[in-house]
């Protein structure tokens, strides 16, 4: 195939920082736009355009650059440069630009610009979330997030899944937690009331009480029962008044649902999916992950020895991609935990005394990091600690649920084989006080062509946290929504 050399050079001449740093087009004229990271000795500009963690050095001839322009080359300023790409004479970079022309596109007042070239606390950067992506840490995190997002779609599309957009506004509470944001067109304090004094939602915009979704699972199930293999990947919301490092009010969920698949197939899918997307970022985000690995290593040094992780970030990622996931029943896990040294010596914050306990993160991490030393999938949980839609086992006390456990984080995936039997599903709903009229459409899928099916949910921000080593979930989403915080 013939290559248009002129087109190739023209594209490279107007390339990104990432392009130019990998280029060997020495002595070619190039043009580049970006933001100033640093400017030193009135000569050396570190320029970044967001395409890579690395800056490119632009060397100006300060003797032939007017003084007013030099004063405007400040951290945060947007500039355009033209010049010659040459091999760098300095350390730390292979190429640099000998600048012949420079134009200030947007000034940045150094006395007001908050993201100066120094170490800032993560809390300070959260207060400046609109600018924090200009730092190395957050630009790296967000590029990894972007690549992970692409990898999610690539995996499912390559595997023949159909992408389904489930509704953001819903009348159902899939999780049954009740911590949902209400959606209404009523003005505050002016909502019409029923004779009983309750808000009359029949007069609201949708004619019924509606909320922002906490999960697209129930709707995705209906599509799986026609399209076979589907997945959702969209925003979900929870009005939980929690200020922990693990919770957001707005977050993204990945939820595949597959017809004719049982729990074993569901575990296979979850393992293959996670390994695939993490392998993708290991291959395509090497510079960013190397930076984040080094960053995490420095953070670990400031912790007490007992609290330090035994693995680096890159080791944790390879730990997942290179190890088979150990599959363990809940009952076996309870026996292991009950007889463990931390439990016997009362080191667990939540002691394990009997079968039926709801496992906490400390228990999940013990199983992964100390006992099995590999990723773990727990299955067959007690029915009374899991959701109504999970298939009841023949023992009548456990359900076909599964959780995938990771080092440093505990549960990252929750899923199950769904209850496909109409009579059993109705019994479970009645026992929990769930009105059949509210979910008549969900029950219909069990009336008309019911079949074994399964799926899982994975909180995308938890996955980004694991892939980047960030300790706080607020630092892996562009604009975190948490209690008392919707600033940006």
N, C-alpha and C positions, 0 to 999 in steps of 0.2 A: 504494500500500500504506500502510495506516495505521501510524503510529509511536506506540508507547507512550511518551509523553514522561516519565511518572513513572519507568518502568523505565530509560529512557536516563539521566535525571539520577541515579537511585539508583546505577547502575553507575559513572558518572563520579565521583560523590562518593566511592566506595570504589575509585578507580582506582589505577594504578601511577604511579611518578614519570614514566615516559615519557608516560602519558596526560595527566597534569596539566600537564607542561611544554608540551604542544601545545594545551592547553585554553584556551578563552576564556570559561569559565563564571565570570566574575569575580563576587565577592561571594556565591558559593555556599559552603555549608558542606561541608568535605571531611574525610575521615579517611584516614590513611596509616600504614603500618608499614614500617620499614626499619632500617638500621644507620647509626650516626653515623660520618661520615667526619671531620668536625672540629666543634669547638664553640669559638667565640671571643666574647670580651667578655661572657660570661655571657648572651648574647642570640641569637647567630646559629648555628643548627645546619645543617650541610650533611648532608642525608639521602640515602641511596642504597638502593634495594631490588633492584638487579641488573637492572632492566628496561632500563637505558640507561647510557651512559658518564657522563651528566651527573647531578649532584646537584640536589636542589631545596632552596632555602633556606627554613628554618622559623624564624620570628622569635618569640621568647617574651618575655613580660612578666616580666623577672627580679624586679621588685619585688613581684610577686604570686605568685611561684613559691617554694615553700619551699626552704630552704638544702640540705636533705638530697637533694632531687631534683636540684638544680643540680649537686651533687657527683657524682651518678651518671650525668650526661650526659657520657660519656667516649668517646673513639674506640673503635669496635668494639661499643659497647653497642647492643642491640636496643630500639627504642622504638616507641610508637604515639602519633600526634598527631592532634588534631582542631582544626579552625580554619577560617578564611575564606581562600579563594583570591583573591588581589589582584594587580594589576599591581605588578611590583617597582620599587622606587625606586632600587635599586642597579644597578651595572653587572654584566654577565655573565649575567644571567638575565631572562626576560621576565615570569615570575610567581614569587610566593612565597606561603607560608602564614603568615598571622597566627594564631599558636597560641593556642587558648583552653583546651585540655586536653592534658596530656602524661602518659604512663604508661611507666615503665621495665619492659620485658618481660624483659630479660636484661642483667645487669651485665657490664662488661668492665674488669678491673683494669688501669689504665694502666701500672703498674710491671711487669706481666707480659705484656701484649698485644704481640706482636712486630711487628704491621703498623701502625706509627705513621705519621702523615702526613709522610713524608720519603722521599727516594730510597733504595731498597734495591737491592743487587746481585741479579742473577738467580740466582746461586749460593745466596745467603741465602734467597731465596724458594723455591728448590727444596727446601731443608731444611725449609721450612714450607709444603709443597705443599697441606696441608689448609686453609690460610688465605690462600694467595697470590691466590686468585680474588677476594678483596676489594679488590685493587689495581686501578687503572684499566687497566693493561696487560693483566693476565690476565683481567679481566672482559671486556674488548674481544676478546681472542683467543678466549675460549670462546664468546662470542656469535657471532662469525664462524664458528667451528667448527660450532656448532649449525645456523646458516643454510646452510653448505656441505653439511652432512649431509642436510638437508631437500632442498636443490637436487639432490643426487645422486639421491635417490629420485624426486623430481618429474620429472626429465629422463627416467629410464628408464620410469617409469609412463606418462608422456605419450607415449612412443615405442612403447608396447605390449610392453615387456619384462615377464617374470615374475620376481619376486624369489625366489631359491632359497637356503635355509639349508643350506649344505654343512657336513659334520661338522667339529667342532673336534678330535676324536680320530680319528686316521687311521693306517692301516698302510702308507701310501705316502709317498714323498718326492718331491713333484712337481718340485722344483728340482734334485734330485740332489746337493745340497750336503752333506747328512749332518749339518748343524748343527741338530739337533732336540732338543726336550725329551722325554724318555721318560715314558710314562704306565704306571704299574705299581701293583698292589696288594700287591706283595711288601714285606715289612719289610726295612729296611736290614740287609745282612749275613746275611739269612736266606733268600735266594732259593734255590730248588732248582736243582741242577745236572744237566746231562746227563752221560753217561759220559765225554764228551770234556772235561768241566770247564767248559762254557759254561752261562750261565743258561738254564734250561729254561722258555721263555716259553709252552710248551704248557700249563703248569700255572697261568699267570697269568690274570687276570680275563677277558681277551678271547681267551685261547687262542693268542695270537700276540704278537709285539713290536709295540707301538703307541707313537705320538708325538702331540704337539700339532702341528696342521697349520701348514705354511708357506704354503699356498695352497689355495684351493678350486677351482682351475682344472679339474683332471682330472674331478672329480665334476660340475662345472658343464657340462663338455662333454657328459656323458651326458644331461643334462636338455635341453641345446640341441638334441640329436638327437631330441627328442620334442616339446618346447614351442616350438622355433624360436628365440626370443630370450629369453635369461635373463641375470640378473646376480646376483652375490653381493656382499655388503657386510658384512664381519664381521671379528672379531679373528683375527690370525695370529701365529705365534711363531717366533722363531729364536734358537737357543742360540749365537750368535756372540759371542765374548768381545771385544767392540769397545766402546771408550769414546769414539767420535768424536761430533761434533755431528750426524751423519746417521743414526745407528743406534739402534734400540730392540730390546729382546727381545720386547716385545708391541706390536703395531701393528695398524692396520686396513687392509684391502685392498678395493678396488673391482675386480671382475672380471666384465665382460660376456663372454658367448659367444653367437655367432650362427650358426645353420645357413644354408647356401647363400650365405655371404658370403666373398669372397676378400680378399687383402691390401689392394687398393685400397679396398674397402668398409670394411675395418677402420681404415684411415687416415682415411677420411671420418668414421667414427663417433667416433674419438678426438678429432679436431679439433672437431667439432660439440659433443661432450659437454663438453670443457674450456671452450670459449668460452661455452657456455650457463651452466655453474655459476658461472663467474667473473663473468659479466654479472649473474647473480642477486644475488651478494653486493655487487657495485658498486651495485646499485639498492636493496638492502634493508639494507645495513650502512653507510650513508654516515657517520654520526657516529663509529662505531667505527673505520672505515678512515681517516677524517680524523685521528683521534687517533693511530693507529698510523703513519700517513704522517709526521706531525710528529715522533713518537718516533724513527722510523728516520732522519729528516733530522738530528736532533740527534746520533744515534749516528755517522752518516757524517762529521760535522764533526770528530770525535775521531780519525778514521783518517788515515793519511798520504794525501796527494793521489792517489798512484798506485793506492791500494786503494779509493778511493771509487767508488760506483756512479754511472754516468752518468744513471740514471733514478731518480725517486722511486718509492715504493711504488705510488701510484695510476697513475703513468705505466707501470710494469711491467704492471699489470693490464690497462690499456687497450692496451698493446703486444700482449698476447695476444688480446684480444677484437676488436681492430680490424685485425689483420694476417692475411693468408693464410699458412698454414704452408708453408714451402718444402720440397719433397720431393726428397731427394738420396740416391743410392745410396751404400752404404758405399765402393765402389770410387772413386767421384768424390770423396767426402769424404777418403779417404786421400791422393789426389793433391793436393787443396787443402792439407791439413795438411803433407804432405811438403815442399811448395814454399813454405810460409808463412814469413814473416820470423822469428817466434818459434822455429820448428823449425830454420831455417838458422843462427840466431844462438844456438842451444842454450839458449833461454829456457824451453822446456818441461821440466818435471821428468821426464817420460817421453817421450823423443824418438821421433818416428815415422820409422822407417827402411824398413819394407817392408809390403806387403799382408798382412793377417792379424793385425795388432796389435789388441789389445783396447783400445778407446778409453777414456780417462780423462775425468774431469770437466773438466780444463783444456782438453782438445781439443774437447769438446762445447760448452763456453762460448765458445771462440774462434769456432767455426762460427756460433753464434747471435748473439753480441754484436759481433764484429769483421768477419766475412766477409759473412754474408748479412744481418745486422741485422734479423732477423725469426725467429719460432719455426721450428724445423727438424724434419722427420721423416726419419730415416735408415732405409734399408731394404736388404734383401738382404745380410745379414751372412755372414761365413764360417761354415760349418756347425760347425767344430770349437770355436767359442767360444760356441755357443748350445745350447739344450736339445734333447733327443732328439725332442720332440713337434712340432718346427717343420718345415714342409713343405720337402723338398729340391727345389731348382731343377733345371732340366734340365742345367745345367752340372756338376752333381754335386759342387760345392764350396761353394755358397752356399745359404742357406735363406731362406724368405719371412718374415723377421723384420722388426720395425720398432721404433724407439725415438723417442719425442717428446722434443725438447730445448728447455729453457726458459732464459732469461737468469738468471744468478745462481745457477743450481742444476744445470744440465746435464740429465741424463736424469730425466724425471718419469713417463714411461709406457713400459712394455715390452710388446710383443705380437707376434703372429704369425698367419699362416694355419697351421692345424694340419695335420699329416700324416694325410691321410685314407686313404692306400693301405696296406692291411694288410701286404703283403709288404715294402714299404719301411720301414714302422714296425718290423716284426720285425727287419729287418737292422740298423737303427740301435740298437735295444735290445740286440741281441746284441753289437754292436761295443763298447757301453759296459758290458757285463756286467750288464744289467738283467734280472732273472728274469721270464720271461713269466708264471709262475705267480702272481707277486705282483700283476700287473696284468691278469689274465685278463678281468676285467670291462671294463676300458678297451679291450682288444683286441676285445671283443665288438661294440662300437659300429662297428668297421671291418668286422665280418663281416656284420652285419645292417642293411642300409640305409645304408651309408656315404655321405657327401656332403662336398663342400667346406664347411669352416667355419673361423671365425677368432674371435679375441678378444684382450683385453689385460688387463694388471694395472696399477693405479695405487695407490701407497701413499698413503693418505688423509692421513697426517701431513705428507708432502712437499707435498701440495696446500695444506694449512693453513699450512705454513711460507711457501709462496710468497704466499699471499693475505694474510698478516699481516706479513710482513717479519721474522719472528723467525729469528735466526741458528741457534739450537740446537733440534733436534727435541724435546728434553725439555720445551720450553716451549710446546708446542702440543697436548699430551695431558694430561688432568687429573692422572694419577698415573703418571709414567714408570717403566717397568721396564727397568733396565739392570744390567750386571754389579755385583754386591755391593749392589744397591739394590732392595728391595721393602718399603720402610718403611711405606707407608700402605695 
